[in-house]
Amino acid sequence: MQPNHRYKKNIKDFFVGRVEKNVAPPRLSGEELLDVVSEYGDIVFGLQSGKQKFSGFGLTHNWVKRSIFWELPYWKTNLLRHNLDVMHIEKNVFENIFNTVMDVKGKTKDNIKARLDVALFCNRKNMELVWDGSRVAKPRASFVLEKNTQLLVYKWLKSLRFPDGHASNISRLVNTEECRLYGIKSHDCQVFMQTLIPLAFRDLLPKGIWDALTEISHFFRDICSSKLNVDHIERLEMNIVETICKLEMILPPSFFDSMEHLPVHLPFEVKVG
C-alpha cells in the first residue's frame, strides 16, 4: 500500500485514534537472511531445553531456531525457499467468512470475545454488547444474515448442480434442517470461494460488504488461473492489501488471524515461482 494512501490516516474505521505510520518491512535476500539466522545458536533438541527464544524475540524477530536447510550451500540462492499452501489458505479464509456470515454456532468469528474487542479497539457502537438488566445481548451485525435468509442460502446450495468433474455433489453436504455444512473438502471450499460466494450473498448483504467479499473471491480465482502475466500479478499484489483493509473495516478484529493475512504474500510467490 502506498505511504500516502487514505486508509493510513483513517483513525475511525480501523484502530480508533491511531494513524498508521509503519511501512511494510523490506523483503530480505537469501544472503541477508543467512546473516540474520547465523547470529542464532544451534538447535537444541530434547524436552529439557524447552522452547528456545533468542534475545529480542517478539520485538525485532520471531526466530526460535535456525533451520537445517541453511546448511545446504545453494539454499541462500533460492528465490523461493518455502511455498505457502494456497488451497489450505483458501479453505480457512472461506470457512471463516462463511461461518461468520451464516452465524454458525461455535465456528463464527463474531462471538462475545470478538464484540469485547470491538468495544476496546473499534468505533462501532452498533456492534457493542448490550446489557438489558438480566443478560448480555449481542446485536446482529450487518455482515450476518438473518435466520430466514440463512435458510434460503442453504436451500439454494441444496438445489445446486455442477458439470461432471467440476465439483463434488455439494448438495449432499448441506443439512437444511440444522442449517449446517458437513464434510466439506478443500476442493469444495475452492469452488465456494471462487464461484459461489458472490452468487450466494448477492442482494442478501449490504453492497459494501458484498463488494469486499466479491473482491477476495475474485483474488483467489485470479491467483489460481492457469495463465497469468506479470502485470496482472502485480495488480493483484496491490489490490489484495486494499481488499484486506476493506474487510478489516467490516469484520471484528478477532476475525483476522495469520490465514487472513497470508494472501498478501501469494502474488509474490506466484511471480517468483
Secondary structure, DSSP 8 states (H G I E B T S, - for coil): --TT-GGGG-SSSSSTT------------HHHHHHHHTTS-----STTT-S---TTBTTTB---S--GGGGSTTGGG-S--S---HHHHHHHHHHHHHHHHTT-TTT-S-SHHHHHHHHHH---GGGS-EE-SSSEE----TTS--HHHHHHHHHHHHT----TTTS--GGGGEETTTTEE-S--HHHHHHIIIIIHHHHSTTTS-HHHHHHHHHHHHHHHHHT-S---HHHHHHHHHHHHHHHHHHHTTS-GGG--HHHHGGGGHHHHHHH-
